[in-house]
Amino acid sequence: VAQTPVSWTGNLPCDFNDTVTLGTYTQKLNDYDTIVCWVNTPNGVYDSITMDDTLSVIAYGCNNMLSGTYTVGQGSSYDFQSLDEALFNLAHCGINGNVELKLASMVDTVALDLTDFGDFLGRYHLTITSIAGNADSVIFRPTTGDALTLSNTQNIIFKNVTFDANDARSRAIFFGSSCKNVEFNHCHIMGYAISTTSNAYAVIYSYTNAKLDNVRFIGNHIEGGSYGIYIYGSSGSRNKVLFDSNYIESSYYYPLYFYYTDLDFLHNTVMEAQGH
């Protein structure tokens, strides 16, 4: 919608700047606005170089920053209608306190990718959990790809949810690059149930260059995969992992494989691999 042009007069030497107020507008809530401003005929003369004449900004309207507990599910009684909507609002509106997203019972068949998610969290934490408090009530079961991808991700807790990669014949949790302060608490983590010796099908897999700093697995049920958990660090960038009170079973090759990892290993139950 074109607005009334504003004429500016004055003396603006080369490489100097000035602030010009063009007017005001009301930002749409939970939607985008695109504002485009341009100048023409400086000093009343046609300007043939137009590549530096225009500025634009895309703004998203937020009611407020997020803090506290929000429910996610279908229907007017929930704060957000989907996890995608909740994460979108977190990323665009920001937070000013710890946030907990409590998910209604569901099965999500789309892979969850949180690459670069968490940069804006600062010192705050995001918890993704189930309203029922039962891991099998909220299931991430993609038809293709890894159930959960974490890469440059920090300050996130997953509690009482399921990551199931059996249908996709892939990994349940994949660390693609360095992650910090990530926790899995009483989750059900399921890999490819009929896998062979290929480590590409570990239930939980971390690349060599994916340094894990204060990554915690507490009270989880981990099953399937050629490897149950495969975390491979390097001599110059050792992982720091807590593995406490987990139950791991039905691995084909190795239940556990840690390399260059500073590991706190406490109170776990590990069943013998099926391939041996």
Order of alpha helices (4+ residues) and beta strands (2+ residues): beta-beta-beta-alpha-beta-beta-beta-beta-beta-beta-beta-beta-beta-beta-beta-beta-beta-beta-beta-beta-beta-beta-beta-beta
